[in-house]
Amino acid sequence: MKIAKLEVSVILAVYNENRYLETCLDSLANQRGVNYEVIVVDDGSHKRVVNNQLTVKSNFIIFRIKHSGTAKARNFGARKAKGKILVFIDGDMKFTPDFLERLTGPIRRKKTNGTFSTEEYVANWENIYARCWNWENNLPDRRRIDQKRIDMVKDFRAILKSEFEKVKGFDDIGYTDTWTLTDKLGYQPEPVRNAVYFHFNPDSLKEVFCHSVWIGGRKRKYGLLGKLFALVRASMPLSVLTGLVKATSKENFRFVVFKIVYDLGIFAGILGSL
């Protein structure tokens, strides 16, 4: 009997991220239509990642490394990958059974070198802070990707391993490290419109703050000047003002609280990076 050739390697870097991991891995275990492996890189979590799929599925592999950050953890996983196509996901996502098949289809058919899915939806839309997270990013509904800005997306969700290796993977610049592939390759991923998946937004003020600290700490295009400008934008007076404006338009004044906490996190993240 001929063994199907491994086509796709799914790379999942996790750091203290157990809340949705079971849901994520269970949805990956149910993928169909493509031969794949799942590589979980535990980036030095305080508690060891334990999951049933990692013990019963032969194509699920886990590596534990010293905490190095998301970019380095993903690059490590890519080096261990055996598939010709790399797929990068997060531990707070879940996927329809044909997600991998549809996402990687254009690459497997040699139509393109890399793709992303336009069909990313908020998994916990019923939560007010999850909705506020989208509103903060000027997304009017539960879609996580602005359909009017498809041509501006820089995040590769899937890419040929050979292309990834050509530019030595992701640069370690923080929150926007996934954009660096596009910058170095000189082209953007192709949109795929039928690969559906769901992403859990931060759903508590604590999570909102923690996530925004990470965002605030990223490298800025104009260096120190960019950080100073971002500090002004995240200052309390502007935070309250913009929060009130958007809360009025959304007819939900809990957005003001969200905005203050979000901008406090951004402010703290920027200060921590100076």
Backbone bond lengths (Angstrom), bond angles and torsions (degrees), N, CA, C in turn:
res aa  C-N    CA-C-N  psi(-1)  N-CA   C-N-CA  omega(-1)  CA-C   N-CA-C  phi
1 M - - - 1.464 - - 1.533 110.49 -
2 K 1.316 117.15 128.58 1.452 121.71 -178.73 1.520 110.53 -77.33
3 I 1.331 115.87 129.38 1.462 120.98 179.19 1.528 109.09 -85.48
4 A 1.332 115.97 130.93 1.463 120.63 -179.42 1.524 110.44 -62.97
5 K 1.301 115.94 137.53 1.456 121.74 -178.81 1.522 110.62 -72.99
6 L 1.332 115.25 134.61 1.463 120.08 178.35 1.525 109.59 -65.05
7 E 1.324 116.35 124.27 1.462 121.06 -176.45 1.519 113.45 -105.43
8 V 1.334 115.93 -40.80 1.468 120.72 -168.12 1.525 110.90 -126.06
9 S 1.318 116.02 136.17 1.465 122.29 172.30 1.522 108.49 -115.91
10 V 1.316 116.32 118.24 1.465 122.07 177.87 1.524 108.17 -91.43
11 I 1.322 117.24 124.34 1.464 122.54 -178.09 1.525 109.03 -107.29
12 L 1.326 115.59 122.67 1.466 121.48 -179.72 1.522 109.16 -127.76
13 A 1.322 116.93 107.50 1.459 122.05 176.09 1.521 108.72 -94.16
14 V 1.327 117.06 128.17 1.466 120.77 -178.11 1.524 110.33 -128.86
15 Y 1.324 115.22 145.08 1.458 121.82 176.39 1.522 108.06 -143.33
16 N 1.342 116.14 109.21 1.469 121.77 -177.71 1.523 111.20 50.27
17 E 1.304 116.48 44.97 1.463 121.36 -172.16 1.529 110.03 -127.04
18 N 1.318 116.67 70.68 1.459 120.55 -176.50 1.524 113.95 -99.91
19 R 1.306 117.27 -13.50 1.465 120.14 -170.52 1.529 112.64 -59.07
20 Y 1.324 117.04 -46.47 1.463 120.88 -176.93 1.526 112.76 -110.08
21 L 1.325 117.04 5.59 1.463 120.01 -172.22 1.523 112.55 -62.51
22 E 1.322 117.03 -40.37 1.466 119.37 179.25 1.526 111.04 -61.79
23 T 1.321 116.35 -44.89 1.468 120.66 177.76 1.522 110.79 -60.23
24 C 1.325 115.96 -42.95 1.460 121.60 -179.94 1.527 111.29 -61.62
25 L 1.332 116.54 -52.25 1.464 120.23 -176.05 1.523 112.08 -69.02
26 D 1.329 117.08 -34.73 1.468 119.55 176.75 1.526 110.67 -61.88
27 S 1.328 116.87 -40.69 1.469 119.24 179.39 1.525 110.99 -69.52
28 L 1.324 117.47 -31.30 1.464 120.55 175.97 1.523 111.31 -70.96
29 A 1.322 116.59 -33.67 1.467 120.23 179.97 1.520 111.93 -66.47
30 N 1.315 117.36 -20.95 1.466 121.90 -176.78 1.528 113.36 -98.73
31 Q 1.318 117.68 14.47 1.466 120.34 179.75 1.529 110.82 -70.47
32 R 1.301 116.02 149.06 1.465 121.06 -178.51 1.533 109.74 -136.89
33 G 1.335 115.05 162.79 1.456 120.84 172.08 1.514 115.78 86.70
34 V 1.334 117.88 -0.91 1.461 120.76 -179.59 1.527 108.45 -153.89
35 N 1.327 116.79 144.18 1.459 121.27 178.02 1.529 108.69 -87.99
36 Y 1.320 117.36 122.78 1.461 120.29 -169.71 1.515 112.33 -145.64
37 E 1.314 115.35 163.93 1.457 123.77 170.51 1.520 108.25 -127.00
38 V 1.328 115.83 156.52 1.467 121.65 176.88 1.522 107.83 -120.01
39 I 1.318 116.13 120.45 1.462 121.96 179.28 1.523 108.57 -109.31
40 V 1.320 116.06 113.59 1.465 121.80 177.50 1.522 108.28 -98.90
41 V 1.318 116.40 125.03 1.460 121.30 177.17 1.522 108.11 -109.97
42 D 1.337 115.77 108.91 1.460 120.94 177.30 1.524 107.47 -82.14
43 D 1.321 115.54 106.88 1.459 121.94 -173.40 1.527 111.28 -84.04
44 G 1.341 115.52 57.82 1.456 120.52 175.91 1.508 114.80 69.77
45 S 1.342 117.32 37.59 1.469 121.14 178.85 1.524 110.78 -59.54
46 H 1.338 116.34 150.17 1.459 120.88 178.93 1.523 110.98 -63.35
47 K 1.327 116.64 -37.11 1.461 122.13 174.89 1.517 108.43 -113.09
48 R 1.326 116.77 135.43 1.463 121.02 -178.60 1.525 110.27 -60.94
49 V 1.317 115.40 138.86 1.458 121.00 178.13 1.520 109.06 -71.83
50 V 1.326 116.31 122.33 1.463 122.17 178.50 1.516 107.84 -127.30
51 N 1.335 116.86 128.87 1.456 120.88 179.72 1.511 109.22 -154.71
52 N 1.332 115.49 142.73 1.460 120.52 -177.22 1.525 112.32 -59.22
53 Q 1.331 117.34 -39.93 1.466 120.19 -178.25 1.524 111.50 -61.70
54 L 1.322 116.95 -28.69 1.457 120.93 -178.47 1.516 112.11 -75.24
55 T 1.333 117.46 -13.90 1.461 120.87 -179.60 1.522 113.05 -106.59
56 V 1.324 118.33 -26.39 1.470 120.28 -175.64 1.525 113.06 -104.44
57 K 1.318 118.91 -17.32 1.460 121.67 -178.49 1.530 110.02 -100.75
58 S 1.330 116.26 120.63 1.462 120.01 -178.07 1.524 112.46 -68.29
59 N 1.332 116.73 -22.70 1.470 119.60 -179.66 1.526 112.80 -93.53
60 F 1.341 116.76 8.74 1.460 122.01 174.25 1.530 107.78 -106.57
61 I 1.326 116.33 121.38 1.459 121.74 -175.52 1.520 108.81 -126.50
62 I 1.331 116.61 141.03 1.467 119.70 177.78 1.516 110.24 -123.40
63 F 1.316 115.31 138.97 1.453 123.15 173.27 1.518 107.91 -123.30
64 R 1.313 116.13 143.64 1.465 120.81 176.86 1.519 108.67 -116.81
65 I 1.327 116.10 127.66 1.454 120.88 -178.89 1.522 109.54 -128.42
66 K 1.324 115.77 165.66 1.460 121.20 173.58 1.523 108.54 -66.24
67 H 1.330 116.84 142.69 1.466 120.12 -177.20 1.523 110.69 -55.97
68 S 1.335 114.88 120.66 1.463 120.91 -174.35 1.516 113.43 -130.72
69 G 1.338 117.72 -10.93 1.457 121.06 -175.29 1.519 111.16 102.11
70 T 1.330 115.10 158.80 1.462 121.00 -172.49 1.522 113.11 -60.69
71 A 1.319 117.97 -45.98 1.468 120.96 -176.67 1.524 111.33 -60.12
72 K 1.318 117.31 -48.01 1.460 120.75 -178.73 1.524 111.15 -67.56
73 A 1.334 117.19 -35.90 1.466 120.34 177.98 1.527 110.63 -65.71
74 R 1.325 117.25 -41.99 1.465 120.60 177.55 1.526 111.13 -65.89
75 N 1.314 116.62 -41.01 1.464 119.85 178.12 1.525 111.00 -62.64
76 F 1.327 116.57 -38.13 1.460 121.08 176.57 1.527 109.99 -61.54
77 G 1.332 116.48 -47.27 1.458 120.42 179.06 1.512 112.26 -60.38
78 A 1.330 116.36 -38.93 1.466 120.58 179.39 1.522 111.16 -63.74
79 R 1.326 117.10 -36.83 1.472 120.06 178.78 1.520 111.45 -66.01
80 K 1.320 117.10 -29.65 1.463 121.45 179.83 1.527 112.41 -84.77
81 A 1.320 117.38 -12.20 1.469 122.06 -173.64 1.524 111.79 -69.63
82 K 1.337 115.39 143.31 1.466 122.04 178.49 1.527 112.23 -106.45
83 G 1.328 117.14 -14.33 1.455 120.47 -179.76 1.522 112.37 -78.27
84 K 1.324 116.32 157.62 1.463 121.23 177.54 1.526 112.05 -80.11
85 I 1.329 115.52 -18.30 1.464 121.03 179.54 1.523 108.97 -118.25
86 L 1.315 116.59 131.34 1.461 122.13 176.87 1.523 109.45 -102.05
87 V 1.329 115.78 136.19 1.463 121.65 174.76 1.526 107.69 -122.32
88 F 1.317 117.31 125.37 1.461 122.11 -177.94 1.526 109.92 -107.36
89 I 1.331 115.44 125.39 1.461 121.12 -178.31 1.526 109.37 -133.15
90 D 1.339 115.79 173.74 1.459 122.61 176.16 1.525 109.86 -116.40
91 G 1.328 115.73 159.42 1.453 120.90 -177.07 1.510 114.88 -75.50
92 D 1.333 117.73 -5.43 1.465 121.02 177.49 1.527 110.95 -107.26
93 M 1.329 115.35 32.83 1.465 121.72 177.55 1.525 110.34 -120.11
94 K 1.337 116.09 158.77 1.457 121.70 170.09 1.527 108.12 -141.69
95 F 1.337 115.84 155.27 1.455 120.41 -164.92 1.522 112.61 -132.75
96 T 1.332 115.79 145.37 1.461 120.49 172.34 1.530 108.04 -71.04
97 P 1.351 118.21 154.94 1.469 121.47 -172.83 1.525 115.47 -59.35
98 D 1.311 118.32 -22.70 1.467 120.28 -179.28 1.529 112.55 -103.03
99 F 1.328 116.64 14.66 1.466 120.50 -175.34 1.525 112.27 -59.26
100 L 1.329 117.52 -53.92 1.463 120.24 -177.26 1.521 111.72 -63.01
101 E 1.320 116.03 -41.16 1.461 120.38 179.58 1.527 110.99 -59.15
102 R 1.324 116.18 -46.64 1.468 120.37 -176.63 1.534 111.59 -74.82
103 L 1.327 116.81 -39.85 1.466 120.11 -178.44 1.525 111.53 -63.04
104 T 1.326 116.13 -41.16 1.470 120.15 -174.87 1.524 113.17 -93.11
105 G 1.327 117.49 -6.08 1.463 121.10 -177.13 1.522 114.35 -51.27
106 P 1.334 118.94 -52.79 1.469 120.08 -179.68 1.529 113.13 -60.45
107 I 1.328 117.53 -32.18 1.468 120.81 178.40 1.522 109.93 -72.91
108 R 1.330 117.05 -44.89 1.466 120.61 179.60 1.522 111.57 -63.66
109 R 1.321 117.05 -29.97 1.471 121.23 178.01 1.532 111.82 -87.93
110 K 1.346 115.54 7.40 1.472 122.07 176.42 1.533 112.98 62.06
111 K 1.321 116.26 32.99 1.464 121.37 177.52 1.528 111.65 -89.14
112 T 1.324 116.54 -23.60 1.463 121.08 -176.81 1.520 109.47 -159.84
113 N 1.324 116.39 167.84 1.466 121.30 178.89 1.523 113.26 -93.06
114 G 1.332 117.05 -19.96 1.455 119.44 -176.94 1.513 112.19 -161.39
115 T 1.334 116.12 155.52 1.460 121.13 -176.25 1.529 111.44 -140.55
116 F 1.328 114.52 166.27 1.458 122.64 165.29 1.520 106.96 -142.16
117 S 1.313 116.44 160.60 1.461 120.52 179.59 1.524 110.56 -99.35
118 T 1.316 115.86 134.69 1.468 120.53 175.22 1.525 111.22 -81.13
119 E 1.337 116.43 -11.56 1.470 120.87 -171.65 1.522 111.90 -101.30
120 E 1.318 116.42 61.34 1.464 122.89 176.98 1.525 108.29 -105.28
121 Y 1.331 116.10 122.70 1.464 121.25 -174.84 1.526 110.57 -121.69
122 V 1.323 116.19 153.07 1.463 121.75 175.52 1.522 108.90 -71.92
123 A 1.322 116.71 125.47 1.464 121.41 -176.69 1.521 112.42 -77.32
124 N 1.328 117.39 -28.76 1.469 121.90 -175.41 1.529 111.14 -117.04
125 W 1.316 115.71 48.24 1.463 122.00 -175.35 1.527 112.80 -60.07
126 E 1.314 117.77 -23.39 1.464 120.43 -178.52 1.529 112.00 -69.40
127 N 1.339 117.57 -17.04 1.461 121.86 -179.56 1.528 110.80 -84.32
128 I 1.316 117.41 131.76 1.460 121.31 -174.60 1.521 111.98 -62.03
129 Y 1.345 117.92 -39.81 1.459 118.86 -178.15 1.525 111.71 -73.96
130 A 1.322 116.80 -28.85 1.469 120.13 173.24 1.523 110.11 -64.62
131 R 1.335 116.01 -39.07 1.467 119.54 176.89 1.529 110.68 -68.94
132 C 1.338 116.14 -41.15 1.467 119.96 178.72 1.528 111.27 -59.42
133 W 1.322 116.37 -35.10 1.468 120.28 179.76 1.529 110.16 -60.72
134 N 1.315 116.19 -42.88 1.465 119.59 176.57 1.522 111.64 -66.82
135 W 1.330 115.85 -42.63 1.470 119.21 179.87 1.527 110.72 -60.85
136 E 1.325 116.93 -39.38 1.463 120.91 177.94 1.529 110.94 -58.29
137 N 1.322 115.79 -33.46 1.464 121.08 179.95 1.527 112.59 -94.36
138 N 1.343 114.94 18.02 1.475 122.06 177.00 1.523 112.93 58.54
139 L 1.322 115.65 35.24 1.463 121.76 175.33 1.522 107.69 -104.20
140 P 1.317 119.11 116.22 1.464 122.15 -169.84 1.522 115.34 -76.03
141 D 1.336 117.18 -23.47 1.461 119.77 -177.30 1.524 109.37 -131.20
142 R 1.338 117.82 -160.19 1.459 120.13 -173.23 1.523 113.91 -81.21
143 R 1.312 118.60 0.78 1.462 120.24 173.50 1.534 109.80 -70.63
144 R 1.321 116.02 140.96 1.461 120.64 178.00 1.530 112.34 -93.96
145 I 1.308 117.27 -7.59 1.460 121.18 179.60 1.520 109.03 -123.10
146 D 1.309 116.09 126.91 1.461 122.28 -179.85 1.526 109.37 -68.69
147 Q 1.321 116.42 115.94 1.462 120.72 -176.75 1.528 112.50 -67.16
148 K 1.332 116.88 -16.98 1.460 120.36 178.26 1.528 112.30 -86.50
149 R 1.335 116.20 -7.08 1.468 120.16 -176.79 1.525 111.74 -124.08
150 I 1.322 116.27 27.92 1.459 121.05 -178.89 1.525 111.57 -56.33
151 D 1.324 116.06 -38.34 1.466 120.18 -176.31 1.525 112.99 -73.33
152 M 1.346 117.40 -1.49 1.461 120.85 -179.89 1.530 112.78 -108.13
153 V 1.335 117.44 -1.56 1.470 121.23 -177.74 1.529 110.14 -67.83
154 K 1.337 116.21 131.82 1.464 121.52 -177.93 1.524 112.95 -113.94
155 D 1.335 117.28 -3.91 1.464 121.24 -176.05 1.523 111.67 -86.34
156 F 1.315 117.51 115.46 1.457 121.28 171.18 1.526 108.44 -77.39
157 R 1.333 116.93 121.66 1.462 120.17 171.98 1.527 109.45 -88.54
158 A 1.351 116.86 -31.75 1.466 122.63 176.34 1.522 108.61 -137.57
159 I 1.338 116.45 144.02 1.461 120.55 -178.26 1.522 109.76 -157.43
160 L 1.326 116.97 148.69 1.456 120.92 173.65 1.525 109.41 -59.97
161 K 1.325 116.25 134.97 1.459 119.43 179.77 1.526 110.71 -60.41
162 S 1.313 117.13 -36.34 1.466 120.81 -179.98 1.529 111.64 -61.80
163 E 1.338 117.36 -37.60 1.463 121.20 177.54 1.522 110.84 -70.61
164 F 1.323 116.29 -40.23 1.465 121.90 178.35 1.522 110.15 -60.74
165 E 1.335 115.93 -44.57 1.462 120.59 -178.48 1.526 111.83 -71.03
166 K 1.315 117.08 -28.47 1.468 121.71 -179.10 1.526 111.34 -57.31
167 V 1.339 116.31 -35.59 1.474 120.38 -177.92 1.526 111.82 -108.82
168 K 1.358 115.26 14.63 1.472 121.74 176.09 1.524 113.37 62.78
169 G 1.334 116.14 32.82 1.454 120.90 172.13 1.517 114.67 74.14
170 F 1.338 114.46 -157.05 1.465 121.32 -177.57 1.524 111.45 -77.64
171 D 1.317 116.50 143.85 1.463 121.21 169.59 1.526 108.45 -83.82
172 D 1.311 116.20 144.06 1.466 121.66 -176.44 1.527 110.01 -86.63
173 I 1.348 115.86 82.69 1.472 119.70 -178.14 1.527 112.21 -120.53
174 G 1.344 117.15 9.54 1.455 119.11 178.41 1.514 113.32 96.23
175 Y 1.331 115.86 -141.41 1.466 122.44 -169.83 1.524 113.95 -53.90
176 T 1.306 118.37 -36.71 1.470 121.13 -176.37 1.530 112.34 -99.46
177 D 1.337 117.45 25.49 1.466 118.96 -178.31 1.532 112.86 -61.62
178 T 1.336 117.34 -28.26 1.464 119.29 -178.73 1.529 112.41 -70.29
179 W 1.314 117.44 -17.52 1.467 120.19 177.92 1.528 111.99 -74.08
180 T 1.325 116.42 -18.63 1.464 119.59 -170.98 1.524 112.80 -68.57
181 L 1.324 118.59 -23.71 1.463 119.64 176.46 1.521 110.36 -62.42
182 T 1.330 116.58 -47.72 1.465 120.75 178.77 1.525 110.90 -59.98
183 D 1.323 116.66 -43.64 1.465 120.51 -178.82 1.525 111.25 -61.24
184 K 1.339 117.04 -39.65 1.466 120.20 -176.14 1.523 112.84 -84.54
185 L 1.316 117.39 -33.95 1.461 120.51 179.95 1.523 112.31 -77.57
186 G 1.324 115.97 -29.38 1.454 119.59 179.57 1.515 114.25 85.20
187 Y 1.320 116.68 13.10 1.467 120.80 174.92 1.522 109.67 -149.17
188 Q 1.325 115.82 160.97 1.462 121.94 -177.56 1.527 111.02 -102.87
189 P 1.337 116.51 160.85 1.464 119.75 176.81 1.520 111.39 -70.58
190 E 1.329 115.66 153.06 1.459 121.38 177.98 1.531 109.93 -84.75
191 P 1.325 118.31 139.16 1.472 120.48 179.18 1.521 112.33 -74.42
192 V 1.332 115.57 139.87 1.465 123.11 172.30 1.521 106.53 -117.44
193 R 1.305 117.84 126.83 1.465 121.30 -170.08 1.527 114.47 -103.24
194 N 1.317 118.53 8.29 1.468 118.75 -178.79 1.525 113.01 -131.74
195 A 1.327 117.80 15.94 1.466 121.94 177.14 1.528 107.91 -102.45
196 V 1.325 116.56 98.88 1.466 121.65 -170.86 1.529 111.08 -92.41
197 Y 1.319 115.74 133.95 1.466 120.24 172.56 1.524 109.74 -150.68
198 F 1.330 114.60 168.07 1.462 121.61 -173.26 1.523 109.86 -127.70
199 H 1.323 115.50 144.57 1.455 122.06 -175.45 1.528 108.57 -129.52
200 F 1.317 117.13 127.10 1.464 121.26 178.72 1.526 109.54 -80.14
201 N 1.322 116.85 118.28 1.465 121.72 174.13 1.526 109.92 -78.51
202 P 1.336 118.74 157.61 1.464 120.88 172.00 1.529 109.99 -53.27
203 D 1.337 117.11 131.06 1.467 119.70 -173.54 1.523 114.06 -122.30
204 S 1.321 116.77 16.82 1.466 121.39 173.69 1.522 107.55 -145.06
205 L 1.320 116.74 159.74 1.464 119.64 -179.68 1.529 111.34 -63.54
206 K 1.328 116.90 -32.34 1.465 120.08 176.67 1.522 110.66 -63.71
207 E 1.338 116.60 -45.75 1.463 120.00 178.89 1.523 111.37 -66.16
208 V 1.319 116.29 -39.22 1.468 120.21 177.65 1.526 110.00 -58.05
209 F 1.327 116.40 -46.19 1.466 120.82 -179.29 1.525 111.08 -63.34
210 C 1.328 116.62 -48.28 1.473 120.43 -177.58 1.523 111.92 -61.80
211 H 1.324 116.94 -43.12 1.459 120.35 179.38 1.530 111.53 -66.35
212 S 1.318 116.54 -38.87 1.466 118.98 -177.96 1.529 111.66 -72.89
213 V 1.331 117.89 -28.18 1.468 120.26 173.32 1.529 109.59 -60.78
214 W 1.333 115.48 -44.01 1.469 120.55 178.37 1.534 110.96 -62.18
215 I 1.324 115.77 -43.50 1.467 120.12 178.80 1.533 110.47 -63.20
216 G 1.322 115.81 -44.55 1.463 120.06 -178.00 1.516 113.43 -62.98
217 G 1.319 117.14 -28.28 1.460 120.97 -177.06 1.511 115.21 -80.80
218 R 1.328 117.75 -0.60 1.471 120.14 -177.21 1.528 111.41 -68.83
219 K 1.316 114.78 160.79 1.459 119.75 174.93 1.522 109.68 -70.67
220 R 1.328 115.74 145.60 1.463 121.55 -177.77 1.526 110.56 -108.23
221 K 1.325 115.24 150.34 1.461 121.37 -176.79 1.522 111.99 -57.97
222 Y 1.325 116.93 -39.68 1.463 120.15 -176.93 1.527 112.07 -106.39
223 G 1.318 116.24 27.52 1.453 120.97 173.85 1.517 113.44 61.15
224 L 1.332 116.01 -133.06 1.462 121.56 -177.51 1.525 111.47 -61.52
225 L 1.317 117.45 -39.29 1.462 120.74 179.13 1.527 110.66 -61.20
226 G 1.310 116.21 -41.30 1.462 120.61 178.13 1.515 111.91 -64.18
227 K 1.330 116.37 -37.08 1.460 120.32 178.90 1.525 111.23 -68.99
228 L 1.317 116.81 -40.23 1.466 120.31 178.80 1.526 110.97 -64.40
229 F 1.319 116.29 -40.15 1.462 120.37 177.47 1.527 110.41 -63.96
230 A 1.338 116.17 -41.01 1.465 120.37 179.56 1.524 111.32 -66.78
231 L 1.334 117.30 -33.56 1.466 120.88 176.41 1.522 111.01 -62.43
232 V 1.322 116.23 -41.82 1.468 120.32 178.35 1.526 110.00 -63.24
233 R 1.325 116.99 -44.49 1.464 121.10 -179.23 1.524 111.98 -62.65
234 A 1.352 115.87 -31.15 1.465 119.86 -178.55 1.526 112.89 -92.90
235 S 1.333 118.10 4.51 1.464 121.21 -178.51 1.528 110.58 -67.13
236 M 1.318 115.50 155.29 1.460 120.81 -173.07 1.535 114.11 -57.46
237 P 1.325 120.34 -46.29 1.478 118.72 -179.26 1.526 112.81 -58.83
238 L 1.335 116.79 -46.27 1.463 119.54 179.57 1.521 111.39 -68.71
239 S 1.325 116.11 -34.97 1.458 120.47 179.02 1.527 111.08 -61.18
240 V 1.325 116.28 -47.38 1.467 120.78 179.64 1.523 110.63 -64.86
241 L 1.332 116.25 -43.54 1.464 120.37 -178.23 1.531 111.69 -62.92
242 T 1.323 117.03 -51.62 1.469 119.79 -179.27 1.521 111.07 -67.02
243 G 1.343 115.76 -32.54 1.460 119.35 177.19 1.515 112.05 -63.90
244 L 1.327 116.13 -42.47 1.467 120.67 178.77 1.526 111.83 -64.98
245 V 1.326 116.05 -40.77 1.472 119.95 -179.87 1.521 110.69 -62.13
246 K 1.331 115.94 -48.61 1.470 118.34 -177.68 1.526 110.99 -72.10
247 A 1.326 117.55 -36.14 1.468 120.66 178.11 1.522 110.69 -60.69
248 T 1.331 115.88 -37.54 1.466 120.29 177.84 1.522 110.96 -65.78
249 S 1.328 116.16 -43.55 1.466 119.61 -179.05 1.525 111.65 -67.10
250 K 1.340 117.00 -32.01 1.466 121.28 -179.97 1.529 112.29 -91.02
251 E 1.323 115.75 -6.36 1.464 121.80 -179.13 1.527 111.49 56.10
252 N 1.330 114.96 40.50 1.462 120.52 177.80 1.527 107.75 -149.28
253 F 1.332 116.35 105.61 1.453 120.15 -172.80 1.526 113.49 -81.99
254 R 1.331 117.21 0.68 1.466 118.75 171.40 1.525 110.07 -70.23
255 F 1.320 116.15 -15.81 1.465 118.49 176.32 1.524 111.16 -63.96
256 V 1.331 118.22 -29.55 1.465 120.66 178.89 1.525 109.72 -61.41
257 V 1.335 116.49 -45.88 1.467 121.09 178.00 1.524 109.56 -61.37
258 F 1.327 115.81 -47.26 1.463 120.56 177.77 1.526 110.58 -54.65
259 K 1.326 116.73 -48.87 1.465 121.74 -175.46 1.515 111.76 -61.78
260 I 1.321 116.98 -41.08 1.465 120.65 179.34 1.524 110.22 -63.54
261 V 1.329 116.77 -46.71 1.469 120.91 179.95 1.526 110.61 -65.28
262 Y 1.322 116.30 -43.01 1.469 121.08 179.41 1.530 110.60 -59.39
263 D 1.320 116.57 -48.76 1.463 119.81 -177.70 1.527 112.38 -70.45
264 L 1.326 117.40 -30.06 1.470 119.78 173.14 1.524 110.26 -61.49
265 G 1.336 115.83 -40.76 1.459 120.10 177.21 1.519 111.86 -64.94
266 I 1.335 116.29 -44.32 1.466 120.53 176.85 1.528 110.04 -58.34
267 F 1.330 115.74 -46.37 1.467 122.21 -179.18 1.529 110.18 -59.26
268 A 1.336 116.09 -47.20 1.468 120.78 -179.61 1.525 111.24 -64.46
269 G 1.323 116.34 -40.15 1.457 120.08 179.53 1.517 112.46 -63.93
270 I 1.324 116.50 -40.43 1.469 120.64 178.46 1.526 110.30 -65.48
271 L 1.336 116.33 -47.27 1.466 119.90 179.86 1.525 111.05 -59.46
272 G 1.331 115.86 -39.63 1.459 120.00 179.82 1.516 113.73 -67.22
273 S 1.326 116.65 -19.86 1.467 120.49 -178.45 1.524 113.20 -94.84
274 L 1.341 116.85 -7.13 1.469 120.08 -177.82 1.532 111.69 -75.13
